[in-house]
Amino acid sequence: MVQAEKKAFPFINFGKMFTQVTTVYYDKSKDSLALTTTLPKAAPENVVSLDLPEGVTATYNKINGDPQQIFISKFQSDFLARHKNLHESFLQIDTGRPRLRRVETTPFLQGLFDWIREYEINHQEKAPPLQWML
């Protein structure tokens, strides 16, 4: 059996999101969720997108690895349907308008970052530990 080659996961310092406030906004008409950091915005030419499975896209600053936004399309219809463990904690936060949230005090965001971390570990040979250091 041929094993799929694991690609290097780009350096994205998601750990910084744990120390920052994140804007959480769910757009019901588009069934999309956007998490935007309060970290300094990168120049447009330095912003890179990384497509993860299940409709998740992370944008980050390619210079320093600072995350800019995590966007999830088909959020309730697909993503939450696959991750029932996140559904209840998502319902506990008011997402009808952009709200500032701290990751460490929001169980839904903690669960989402756990999913990203698990994906990262499972899709490369060796996960660089600096990506999650604060």
ABEGO torsion letter per residue (X at the ends): XBBBBBBBBBBBBAAAAAABBBBBBBBAAAGBBBBBBABBBBBAAABBBBBBBGGBBBBBBAAAGBBABBBBBGAAAAAAAABAAAAAAAAABBAABBBBBBAAABAAAAAAAAAAAAAAAAABABBBAAAABX
